[in-house]
């Protein structure tokens, strides 16, 4: 299992247990946007996705 978070040049998101939750909250920190019709996430320029193994 992995944890996910998005990072912008000025903000860091919290770690989330799944990618969909991380994408949802990434919108709030200005890391991207969710398209309403398709539900796809689009990250803004200079946004990074970090992944790390979840702690046991």
LUMPA-299063 format. One line per 4 residues: their letters; for each residue x, y, z of N, C-alpha, C. Coordinates in steps of 0.2 Angstrom, whole numbers, padded with zeros to 4 digits. Layout:
A = X,Y,Z,X,Y,Z,X,Y,Z | ...
// end
This chain:
XXXX = 0004,-0006,0000,0000,0000,0000,0004,0006,0000 | 0002,0011,-0003,0005,0018,-0004,0001,0023,-0001 | 0005,0029,0001,0001,0035,0003,0003,0040,-0003 | -0002,0045,-0004,-0001,0050,-0009,-0002,0057,-0006
XXXX = 0002,0062,-0009,0001,0069,-0008,0003,0073,-0014 | 0000,0079,-0015,0002,0083,-0020,0006,0089,-0017 | 0011,0091,-0021,0016,0097,-0019,0016,0102,-0024 | 0015,0108,-0022,0016,0114,-0027,0022,0118,-0025
XXXX = 0024,0123,-0028,0030,0126,-0026,0029,0130,-0019 | 0023,0131,-0017,0022,0135,-0011,0018,0131,-0006 | 0016,0125,-0007,0012,0121,-0002,0013,0114,-0003 | 0012,0111,0003,0012,0103,0003,0005,0101,0006
XXXX = 0003,0096,0002,-0004,0093,0005,-0002,0087,0010 | -0007,0085,0013,-0006,0080,0018,-0006,0073,0015 | -0004,0068,0018,-0004,0061,0015,-0010,0058,0016 | -0012,0055,0010,-0019,0052,0010,-0018,0044,0008
XXXX = -0023,0040,0010,-0022,0033,0009,-0023,0031,0002 | -0027,0035,-0002,-0028,0033,-0009,-0028,0039,-0014 | -0026,0038,-0020,-0025,0043,-0025,-0031,0048,-0026 | -0037,0045,-0026,-0043,0049,-0027,-0044,0054,-0021
XXXX = -0043,0052,-0015,-0044,0057,-0010,-0038,0062,-0010 | -0032,0061,-0012,-0027,0065,-0013,-0029,0070,-0018 | -0032,0068,-0024,-0034,0073,-0029,-0039,0077,-0027 | -0044,0075,-0023,-0049,0079,-0021,-0047,0085,-0016
XXXX = -0042,0083,-0012,-0039,0088,-0008,-0034,0093,-0011 | -0031,0090,-0016,-0026,0094,-0020,-0030,0100,-0023 | -0036,0100,-0025,-0040,0105,-0028,-0040,0111,-0022 | -0040,0110,-0016,-0041,0115,-0011,-0034,0118,-0010
XXXX = -0028,0115,-0011,-0022,0119,-0010,-0019,0122,-0017 | -0024,0121,-0022,-0022,0124,-0028,-0017,0120,-0033 | -0017,0114,-0032,-0012,0109,-0036,-0015,0107,-0042 | -0022,0108,-0043,-0025,0106,-0050,-0033,0107,-0049
XXXX = -0036,0104,-0054,-0043,0104,-0054,-0046,0098,-0056 | -0052,0096,-0054,-0056,0090,-0056,-0061,0092,-0061 | -0061,0089,-0066,-0066,0090,-0072,-0073,0087,-0069 | -0078,0091,-0069,-0084,0088,-0067,-0087,0083,-0071
XXXX = -0087,0083,-0077,-0091,0078,-0082,-0087,0071,-0081 | -0081,0071,-0082,-0077,0065,-0082,-0074,0063,-0075 | -0073,0068,-0071,-0070,0066,-0064,-0063,0065,-0065 | -0060,0067,-0070,-0053,0067,-0071,-0049,0073,-0067
XXXX = -0043,0072,-0065,-0039,0077,-0061,-0034,0079,-0066 | -0033,0086,-0066,-0028,0089,-0070,-0024,0093,-0066 | -0017,0091,-0065,-0013,0095,-0061,-0010,0101,-0064 | -0009,0106,-0061,-0006,0113,-0063,0001,0112,-0064
XXXX = 0004,0116,-0068,0011,0116,-0070,0015,0116,-0063 | 0021,0113,-0062,0025,0113,-0057,0022,0109,-0051 | 0017,0105,-0052,0014,0101,-0046,0017,0094,-0047 | 0019,0092,-0041,0021,0085,-0041,0017,0080,-0037
XXXX = 0017,0074,-0038,0013,0069,-0035,0019,0065,-0031 | 0018,0065,-0024,0023,0061,-0020,0020,0054,-0018 | 0023,0049,-0019,0021,0042,-0016,0026,0039,-0012 | 0023,0036,-0006,0028,0033,-0002,0024,0027,0001
XXXX = 0028,0022,0003,0025,0016,0006,0021,0018,0012 | 0015,0015,0014,0012,0017,0020,0015,0014,0026 | 0015,0017,0031,0019,0014,0037,0015,0008,0040 | 0018,0003,0042,0015,-0003,0045,0012,-0002,0051
// end
